[in-house]
């Protein structure tokens, strides 16, 4: 009996020992498994980080080499005009960019000088079909830029010469500096095309008086730019001068002229880069001093007097009196009217007397479009007749 008890006791102790040692083995197994998974996790993290960096570098390199062909490293980068007139530049950035000017006189490529036709308008161009006829067949010899109210959305079709020719704009007010800002904006956008050599400012009520070839030759062969620099001693001239403009602008330098100018590339750059006279006119030429009649004429008279013809290329009729020239309607459009306009001119061209003085005329109401198109622009027909008679050819040759 004693032996049995002893044996049972031994078995109980062995069982107790087994049961007490078994739980110690489980934590060791779990610990080893945890360490294994931790090592694997760290390994995968390191590998993932390395692969991500390698992939990122490769993507950047690939993107760099893929984008290179899009950027021209040759001369085309500098001589090709912008493919899109819409840009995000501020006025300050635009004027700075447009003021770049090559210092080497001769161009190292074949350059056909173009005339930039710049239309300053509230929005629509009611006489656009007439201008379409004027420009047709002369691609490569002209550029078109239109400044309208920012809210205006043009709806020209892709076959129109005015398609996508509207530039980023701001609101302008007649007789205020915002009008000159708009003109500078037009000049600056046109200067981005290095082939533009001459710059003509027109309104939506302007029409051409001659065919394109005559107009182009007359402008590009002129030794002068067409800007009025009138020394008017009366109340609407010197009477608008403010002594606060001195010493930059003195009374003897004060000039008046038509808003509708034509300038060469050198003078266009001189206008847009000006920071000396701008503050004076902005602060001290306010209604009833109409800044668009005095700012550019006075500044150019001071800086480049020998470059100016002292006349405008745009004919207007002031005979009816008032603050604005006469506006012509449908009943005014007939051959006799244009014959009277063209035959009554006398001026100087490159130092010689001529009867061909104005190339454009204003102000023509939208109602004149139909009769102008029906007559195929009698003014242009008469202009061509004058060319055949030698009046124009003798002037521009």
VENZI-V854708 format. One line per field, one symbol per residue. ss: DSSP state (a for helix, b for strand, c for the rest). phi: phi as a letter, one per 40 degrees, with the letter a starting at -180 (. if undefined). burial: + if it has 16 or more other C-alpha atoms within 10 Angstrom, else -. A space follows every 10 residues. Layout:
ss: ???
phi: ???
burial: ???
This chain:
ss: caaaaaaaaa aaaaaaaaaa aaaaaaaaaa aaaaaaaaaa aaaaaaaaaa aaaaaaaaaa aaaaaaaacc cccccaaaac cccccccccc aaaaaaaacc cccccccccc cccbbbbbbb cccccccaaa aaaaaccccc cbbbbbbccc cccccccccc cccccbcccc ccccccaaaa aaaaaaaaaa accccbbbbb bbbcccbbcc caaaaaaaaa ccccbbcccb cccccccaaa ccaaaccccc aaaccbcccc cbbbaaaaaa aacccccaaa aaaacccccc aaacaaaaaa aaacaaabcc cccbbccccc cccccccbca aaccaaaaaa aaacccbbbc cbbbcccccb bccbcaaaaa aaaacccaaa aaaaaaaacc ccaaaac
phi: .ccccccccc cccccccccc ccccccdccc cccccccccc cccccccccc cccccccccc cccccccdcc bcbccddbbc cdcbccabcc dccccccccc acccccccac bccbbccbbb acacbcbddc cdcccdgbdg babbbbbbcd ccbcbccccc cccfbccdbb cbbcgbcccc ccccccdccc ccccccbbbb cbbcbcbcbb ccdccccdcc cccbcbbcbc cbccccbccc cbdcccccbc dcccbbaccc bbbccccccc ccccbccdcc cccbbbdcbc cccbdcdccc cccbcccbcf abcbcbbccc ggcbccbbbd cccacccccc ccccbaabbf gbcabcbbbb aabbcdcccc cccccffdcc dccccccccg ccccccc
burial: ---------- ---------- ---------- ---------- ---------- ---------- ---------- ---------- +---+----- +--++-+++- ---------- --++++++++ +++++-++-+ +--++----- +++++++++- ---------- ++-+++++++ -+--++++++ ++++++++++ ++++++++++ ++++++++++ ++-+++-+++ ---+++++++ +-----++-+ ++--+---+- +--+++++++ +++++-++++ +++---++-+ +--++---++ ++++++++++ ++----++++ ++++++---- -----+-+-- --+----+-- ++------+- ---+++++++ ++++++-+++ ++----++++ ++++-++--- ++--++-
